[in-house]
Amino acid sequence: MDELNQQLDFIIELDKLKGVYRQALLKSDKNRYENSAEHSWHISLTAQILHEYAVEKVNISRVMSMLLIHDIVEIDAGDMFAFSDVTDLAEQEDKELAAARRIFGLLPEKQFQTFQLLWIEFENAESIDARFAKAMDRVLPLLQNMRNEGGSWTRHDIAKSQVLERNKYLKGLAPQLWLYVSKQIDLAVKQGWLRDE
Amino acid sequence: MDELNQQLDFIIELDKLKGVYRQALLKSDKNRYENSAEHSWHISLTAQILHEYAVEKVNISRVMSMLLIHDIVEIDAGDMFAFSDVTDLAEQEDKELAAARRIFGLLPEKQFQTFQLLWIEFENAESIDARFAKAMDRVLPLLQNMRNEGGSWTRHDIAKSQVLERNKYLKGLAPQLWLYVSKQIDLAVKQGWLRDE
């Protein structure tokens, strides 16, 4: 029962991600902040819907697993806005690495290794699966902001170039999605939701 | 771009599941109600952690997909407490069937068929994958309630026999988990969190 108890402790620990709030606002729920657990659900499904646009072979099962676990480190490290200062982002990386060790470390050794490696692969965008997963994580806030008068972009005075840079993984990997995203970004500039820089 | 626009409409529609609230309370976030989107994330990961306890071969990728989509119908039909009256539950089934048609129907035909079939397979517990997925959906509230002084059980005066019946899929499918669950249920009775019936 020892392994099972470790696994159940991990599963219960996951509850805490529901209390980690992001910058995205949910138009569908009185414009409250989105939490990282429901966001992880949403991008896993987004990946499943859109993976056929990838021009290279994507293992959707691995991508879904990556997306389900990618934000778990935020239980200890908190969420950091995508467009924060570079020094803050570097400090955040250290916090997340320690968090991965502690939280995935609740699991039995074999699962700990599997999850830790999958998380590192995602973080470092080391494979096609990881790059596609990252692209999904980044495209969803764009879709949400476009339907919410610019959402977090407008509140934080974000520039077009920042959003283009952030969505760069789509360019080679899923050109049709990249085309769509580029057009949406132009539209956002026209609407005054992104700075034209 | 037509297919892509259909897919994006579906993806945006999913946001609404974050505003569908369940009976479970989240101890980790000031005891607020849990929503169905974050719940879906949690059970998908729970399935991934626990699927090796299944004594029959489970396709974990299919199970995760089922669990990610299984509550989407609640966007139209709302969440119904697991231990509601039988007549209410029957009425709920009709609402959910219509919801599946409308919401999955936002997708291009091929994906609509895939998702609709996967959802029906889950609903009717038609396969080992579906029964394992259902078992995961049902075991998590038990884990949560056991760590929250009985949680939704206590508030709704639920009996031991109801929780045993609800977790029945574990019995043949994952005996080690069933053993754990049975002991937890006995403990809950002893604590006064479940009626001894």
Contacts between the chains, C-beta under 8 A, distances in Angstrom:
chain1	res1	chain2	res2	distance
A	1	B	180	7.2
A	4	B	53	7.7
A	4	B	176	6.8
A	4	B	177	7.6
A	4	B	180	6.3
A	7	B	49	5.1
A	7	B	50	6.5
A	8	B	143	6.3
A	10	B	49	6.6
A	11	B	42	7.7
A	11	B	45	7.4
A	11	B	46	5.3
A	11	B	49	6.1
A	11	B	50	7.9
A	11	B	140	7.4
A	11	B	143	6.4
A	12	B	143	6.1
A	12	B	144	7.7
A	12	B	147	6.0
A	14	B	42	5.8
A	14	B	45	6.3
A	15	B	26	6.2
A	15	B	27	7.1
A	15	B	28	4.3
A	15	B	42	7.2
A	15	B	144	7.1
A	16	B	28	4.5
A	16	B	29	8.0
A	17	B	38	7.9
A	18	B	26	5.5
A	18	B	28	6.3
A	18	B	29	5.4
A	18	B	34	6.9
A	18	B	38	4.8
A	18	B	42	7.8
A	19	B	26	7.1
A	19	B	28	5.1
A	19	B	29	3.5
A	19	B	30	7.7
A	26	B	15	6.2
A	26	B	18	5.5
A	26	B	19	7.1
A	27	B	15	7.1
A	28	B	15	4.2
A	28	B	16	4.5
A	28	B	18	6.3
A	28	B	19	5.2
A	29	B	15	8.0
A	29	B	16	7.9
A	29	B	18	5.4
A	29	B	19	3.5
A	29	B	35	7.9
A	30	B	19	7.7
A	34	B	18	6.9
A	35	B	29	7.9
A	35	B	38	6.5
A	37	B	37	7.9
A	37	B	38	4.0
A	37	B	41	5.0
A	37	B	42	6.8
A	38	B	17	7.9
A	38	B	18	4.8
A	38	B	35	6.5
A	38	B	37	4.0
A	38	B	38	4.4
A	38	B	41	6.6
A	40	B	41	5.1
A	41	B	37	5.0
A	41	B	38	6.6
A	41	B	40	5.1
A	41	B	41	3.7
A	41	B	44	7.4
A	41	B	68	6.5
A	42	B	11	7.7
A	42	B	14	5.9
A	42	B	15	7.2
A	42	B	18	7.8
A	42	B	37	6.7
A	44	B	41	7.4
A	44	B	44	7.1
A	44	B	64	7.9
A	44	B	68	5.8
A	45	B	11	7.4
A	45	B	14	6.2
A	45	B	68	5.3
A	45	B	69	7.0
A	46	B	11	5.3
A	48	B	65	6.5
A	48	B	68	7.2
A	49	B	7	5.1
A	49	B	10	6.6
A	49	B	11	6.1
A	49	B	107	7.3
A	49	B	111	6.8
A	50	B	7	6.5
A	50	B	11	7.9
A	53	B	4	7.7
A	60	B	61	7.7
A	61	B	60	7.7
A	61	B	61	3.8
A	61	B	64	7.5
A	64	B	44	7.9
A	64	B	61	7.4
A	64	B	64	5.8
A	64	B	65	7.6
A	64	B	68	7.6
A	65	B	48	6.5
A	65	B	64	7.6
A	68	B	41	6.5
A	68	B	44	5.8
A	68	B	45	5.3
A	68	B	48	7.2
A	68	B	64	7.6
A	69	B	45	7.0
A	107	B	49	7.3
A	111	B	49	6.8
A	140	B	11	7.4
A	143	B	8	6.3
A	143	B	11	6.4
A	143	B	12	6.1
A	144	B	12	7.7
A	144	B	15	7.1
A	147	B	12	6.0
A	176	B	4	6.8
A	177	B	4	7.6
A	180	B	1	7.1
A	180	B	4	6.3
